[in-house]
């Protein structure tokens, strides 16, 4: 069995997707449609801009989705498609890419939703008040306990359960800094403050969740052609109403990536295709499921390799 997985924020690089667009008209059309949906030339930023501007949350989210869907359309042009997957999953914003690939959301709606999501997440907390940190070498339960102990009437929570030894915490800056120190005292190998502009997947994102609830209520969501493994539940979902609710919950809830991959492995998935920019998910998957076969689909050479 096979799962298609889609990356989240942090994978962005200038030039991503350019080779795909040059090699595949279907991939080029994705970037054109996203530009039209947003009313701006996002593709020029992706290919020719500066990384600081691309990394702004409201740009990075639709840009990474566009790159993933361009890679997916290139796969389709070579005879692969959603029929070749048994499940889809995506890390944070990658969940939207997964839903688009599986036919639950149109490309234009996905682009507009992610632009709004990025802007709303950035605006939810003034710059400098929130922070995130990666805790390496401790499991989710240990980090969750540390976050609670460090909160001290502020928000500090485990936000991304990425793999058995990497958990990201999120919340008020001072609380996250306290948690990072406490994690080192309790045996973490490293505690790294992350270069992000907002405390994603924490209760501080509630204003963004409210904005997404309103936006998602106005968008048609179809049943995906294959089940989505939802971030906040780590289990399959296909019912459009449930997908809508879980996308709202995802803004403030933890990304349960480790559990999602464990579920897939337990369901018989042995092969994972990471579709889009970077290889961050591939590393996580190999640390979660040692026997998993992971393939990357981010450039024409990757697709040629799949064809054998």
C-alpha positions as CSV (number, residue, x, y, z in Angstrom):
1,X,0.0,0.0,0.0
2,X,1.1,3.6,-0.7
3,X,0.5,7.0,0.8
4,X,1.0,10.4,-0.8
5,X,2.3,12.9,1.7
6,X,2.7,16.7,1.3
7,X,5.2,19.0,3.1
8,X,4.5,22.0,5.3
9,X,6.2,25.3,6.1
10,X,9.9,25.3,6.3
11,X,10.5,23.4,3.0
12,X,10.3,26.6,0.9
13,X,13.3,27.5,-1.3
14,X,13.7,30.1,-4.2
15,X,13.3,28.2,-7.5
16,X,11.1,25.4,-6.2
17,X,8.9,23.9,-8.9
18,X,10.6,25.8,-11.7
19,X,12.0,22.6,-13.4
20,X,8.6,21.0,-13.2
21,X,7.0,24.0,-14.8
22,X,9.5,24.0,-17.6
23,X,9.2,20.3,-18.2
24,X,5.4,19.9,-17.8
25,X,2.7,22.2,-19.2
26,X,0.3,20.7,-16.5
27,X,2.7,21.9,-13.8
28,X,3.1,25.3,-15.4
29,X,-0.7,25.6,-15.5
30,X,-0.9,25.1,-11.7
31,X,1.3,28.1,-11.0
32,X,-0.7,30.2,-13.5
33,X,-4.0,29.2,-11.9
34,X,-2.6,30.1,-8.4
35,X,-1.4,33.4,-9.6
36,X,-4.9,34.1,-11.1
37,X,-6.7,33.0,-7.9
38,X,-4.6,35.3,-5.8
39,X,-4.5,38.2,-8.2
40,X,-0.7,38.5,-8.1
41,X,2.4,36.9,-9.6
42,X,3.3,34.6,-6.8
43,X,5.2,32.3,-9.2
44,X,7.6,35.1,-9.9
45,X,8.3,35.4,-6.2
46,X,8.8,31.6,-5.9
47,X,11.3,31.5,-8.8
48,X,13.0,34.9,-8.7
49,X,12.2,36.6,-5.4
50,X,14.1,36.7,-2.1
51,X,13.8,34.0,0.5
52,X,12.7,36.4,3.3
53,X,9.6,37.5,1.3
54,X,8.8,33.9,0.3
55,X,9.1,32.8,3.9
56,X,6.4,35.2,5.1
57,X,3.6,32.9,6.2
58,X,1.0,34.3,3.8
59,X,3.4,33.7,0.9
60,X,5.0,30.4,2.0
61,X,1.7,28.6,2.5
62,X,0.2,29.0,-1.0
63,X,3.6,28.7,-2.6
64,X,4.4,25.4,-1.1
65,X,0.9,24.1,-2.0
66,X,1.4,25.3,-5.6
67,X,4.7,23.4,-5.8
68,X,3.2,20.3,-4.4
69,X,0.2,20.3,-6.8
70,X,2.5,21.1,-9.7
71,X,4.5,18.0,-8.8
72,X,1.3,16.0,-8.5
73,X,0.0,17.2,-11.9
74,X,3.4,16.2,-13.4
75,X,2.9,12.8,-11.9
76,X,-0.5,12.6,-13.5
77,X,1.0,13.6,-16.9
78,X,3.2,10.5,-16.6
79,X,0.4,8.1,-15.8
80,X,0.5,8.2,-12.0
81,X,-2.4,9.7,-10.0
82,X,-4.5,9.6,-7.0
83,X,-5.6,6.1,-8.0
84,X,-2.0,5.1,-7.1
85,X,-2.5,6.1,-3.4
86,X,-4.4,4.4,-0.7
87,X,-4.2,7.4,1.6
88,X,-3.1,11.0,1.6
89,X,-1.7,13.1,4.4
90,X,0.0,16.5,4.8
91,X,2.0,18.3,7.5
92,X,0.0,21.3,8.7
93,X,-0.6,23.4,5.5
94,X,0.3,20.2,3.6
95,X,-3.1,18.9,4.6
96,X,-4.6,21.4,2.2
97,X,-2.3,20.2,-0.6
98,X,-3.4,16.6,0.2
99,X,-7.1,17.6,0.0
100,X,-6.5,19.4,-3.3
101,X,-4.7,16.4,-4.8
102,X,-7.5,14.1,-3.6
103,X,-10.2,16.2,-5.3
104,X,-11.8,17.6,-2.1
105,X,-10.8,21.2,-2.8
106,X,-10.3,23.1,-6.0
107,X,-6.9,24.5,-6.7
108,X,-8.2,28.1,-6.7
109,X,-10.0,27.6,-3.4
110,X,-7.0,26.0,-1.9
111,X,-4.8,28.9,-2.9
112,X,-7.2,31.5,-1.5
113,X,-7.7,29.6,1.8
114,X,-4.0,29.2,2.4
115,X,-3.3,32.9,1.7
116,X,-6.0,33.8,4.2
117,X,-4.8,31.1,6.7
118,X,-1.2,32.5,6.5
119,X,-2.3,36.1,6.9
120,X,-4.7,35.2,9.8
121,X,-2.0,33.2,11.6
122,X,0.5,36.0,11.3
123,X,-2.0,38.6,12.5
124,X,-3.3,36.5,15.5
125,X,-0.3,37.4,17.7
126,X,1.9,40.5,17.5
127,X,5.4,39.8,16.3
128,X,7.7,39.1,19.1
129,X,5.1,37.9,21.6
130,X,5.0,34.3,20.4
131,X,7.7,31.7,19.7
132,X,8.3,28.0,18.8
133,X,11.1,25.7,19.7
134,X,12.1,22.2,18.6
135,X,12.9,19.8,21.4
136,X,15.2,16.9,20.3
137,X,15.7,13.7,22.1
138,X,12.5,13.5,24.2
139,X,9.2,11.9,23.3
140,X,5.9,13.7,23.1
141,X,4.7,12.8,26.6
142,X,7.8,14.2,28.2
143,X,7.7,17.4,26.1
144,X,4.0,17.8,26.8
145,X,4.7,17.6,30.5
146,X,7.6,20.1,30.2
147,X,5.4,22.6,28.3
148,X,2.7,22.4,30.9
149,X,5.3,23.0,33.7
150,X,6.8,25.9,31.9
151,X,3.5,27.7,31.0
152,X,3.1,29.6,34.3
153,X,-0.2,31.2,33.4
154,X,0.9,31.7,29.8
155,X,0.4,29.5,26.7
156,X,3.0,26.8,26.1
157,X,2.0,23.5,24.4
158,X,3.3,20.7,22.4
159,X,2.4,21.7,18.8
160,X,4.0,19.2,16.4
161,X,4.7,15.6,17.3
162,X,7.0,15.1,14.4
163,X,8.8,11.8,15.1
164,X,9.9,9.8,18.2
165,X,12.6,12.3,19.1
166,X,11.4,15.6,17.7
167,X,8.6,17.6,19.2
168,X,7.9,21.3,18.6
169,X,6.5,23.5,21.3
170,X,4.6,26.7,20.7
171,X,3.2,29.6,22.8
172,X,4.2,32.8,24.5
173,X,7.8,33.6,23.9
174,X,8.9,33.7,27.6
175,X,7.1,30.4,28.3
176,X,8.6,28.7,25.3
177,X,12.1,29.9,26.4
178,X,11.4,28.6,29.9
179,X,10.4,25.2,28.4
180,X,13.6,25.1,26.3
181,X,15.7,25.5,29.4
182,X,13.6,23.0,31.3
183,X,13.9,20.5,28.5
184,X,17.7,20.6,28.6
185,X,17.5,20.0,32.3
186,X,15.3,17.0,31.8
187,X,17.5,15.3,29.2
188,X,16.8,16.8,25.8
189,X,19.7,16.6,23.4
190,X,18.9,20.0,22.0
191,X,16.3,22.7,22.4
192,X,16.3,25.0,19.4
193,X,14.3,28.2,19.1
194,X,12.8,28.2,15.6
195,X,12.9,31.2,13.1
196,X,9.2,31.5,12.8
197,X,7.0,34.6,12.9
198,X,4.1,33.3,15.0
199,X,3.3,30.5,17.6
200,X,1.5,28.1,15.2
201,X,-0.7,25.3,16.4
202,X,-1.2,26.8,19.9
203,X,-4.2,28.3,21.6
204,X,-2.8,31.8,20.7
205,X,-4.0,31.0,17.1
206,X,-7.7,31.1,18.1
207,X,-8.4,34.3,16.2
208,X,-7.0,32.6,13.1
209,X,-9.1,29.6,13.7
210,X,-12.2,31.8,13.8
211,X,-11.2,33.4,10.5
212,X,-10.7,29.9,9.0
213,X,-14.1,28.7,10.2
214,X,-15.8,31.6,8.4
215,X,-13.7,31.1,5.2
216,X,-14.2,27.3,5.1
217,X,-17.9,27.6,5.7
218,X,-18.1,29.4,2.3
219,X,-16.1,26.9,0.4
220,X,-17.4,23.6,-1.2
221,X,-15.5,20.5,0.1
222,X,-16.1,17.2,-1.7
223,X,-15.3,13.8,-0.4
224,X,-11.7,13.0,-1.2
225,X,-11.1,10.2,-3.6
226,X,-8.9,8.5,-1.0
227,X,-9.0,8.9,2.8
228,X,-7.2,11.8,4.4
229,X,-5.2,11.1,7.6
230,X,-6.2,14.2,9.6
231,X,-3.4,16.0,11.5
232,X,-5.4,16.5,14.7
233,X,-6.9,13.0,14.8
234,X,-4.2,10.8,13.2
235,X,-7.0,8.7,11.6
236,X,-8.8,8.6,8.3
237,X,-11.5,11.1,7.4
238,X,-13.6,11.3,4.2
239,X,-16.8,13.1,5.2
240,X,-16.7,16.8,4.0
241,X,-18.3,18.2,7.2
242,X,-15.7,16.4,9.3
243,X,-12.9,17.7,7.1
244,X,-14.2,21.2,7.5
245,X,-14.3,21.0,11.3
246,X,-10.8,19.4,11.5
247,X,-9.2,22.0,9.3
248,X,-10.5,24.6,11.8
249,X,-9.2,22.5,14.8
250,X,-5.9,22.2,13.1
251,X,-5.1,25.9,13.5
252,X,-4.8,25.6,17.3
253,X,-4.4,21.9,17.6
254,X,-1.3,19.7,17.6
255,X,0.0,18.2,14.3
256,X,0.1,14.5,15.2
257,X,2.5,13.4,12.5
258,X,4.2,10.6,14.3
259,X,0.8,9.0,15.1
260,X,-0.4,9.5,11.6
261,X,2.6,7.7,10.1
262,X,2.2,4.9,12.8
263,X,-1.4,4.6,11.8
264,X,-0.5,4.3,8.1
265,X,2.2,1.7,8.8
266,X,-0.2,-0.3,10.9
267,X,-2.8,-0.2,8.1
268,X,-0.3,-1.8,5.7
269,X,1.3,1.2,4.0
270,X,4.9,0.4,3.1
271,X,5.6,3.2,0.6
272,X,5.4,6.9,1.0
273,X,5.8,9.5,-1.8
274,X,6.7,13.0,-0.5
275,X,5.2,15.3,-3.2
276,X,6.6,18.8,-3.3
277,X,9.5,20.8,-2.0
278,X,12.2,19.3,0.3
279,X,12.7,16.1,2.1
280,X,11.8,16.9,5.6
281,X,8.9,14.5,5.8
282,X,11.0,11.7,4.4
283,X,13.4,11.9,7.3
284,X,10.6,11.9,9.8
285,X,8.9,8.9,8.2
286,X,12.1,6.9,8.3
287,X,12.6,7.7,12.0
288,X,9.0,6.6,12.7
289,X,8.8,3.5,10.5
290,X,12.2,1.9,9.9
291,X,11.0,-0.3,7.1
292,X,9.2,2.4,5.1
293,X,10.2,3.0,1.5
294,X,10.2,6.7,0.9
295,X,10.4,8.4,-2.5
296,X,10.6,12.1,-3.3
297,X,8.7,13.8,-6.0
298,X,9.9,17.4,-6.4
299,X,11.7,17.5,-9.8
300,X,11.5,15.9,-13.2
301,X,14.4,13.6,-12.4
302,X,12.4,12.2,-9.4
303,X,9.5,11.4,-11.7
304,X,11.8,9.8,-14.2
305,X,13.2,7.6,-11.4
306,X,9.7,6.5,-10.5
307,X,9.1,5.4,-14.1
308,X,12.2,3.2,-13.8
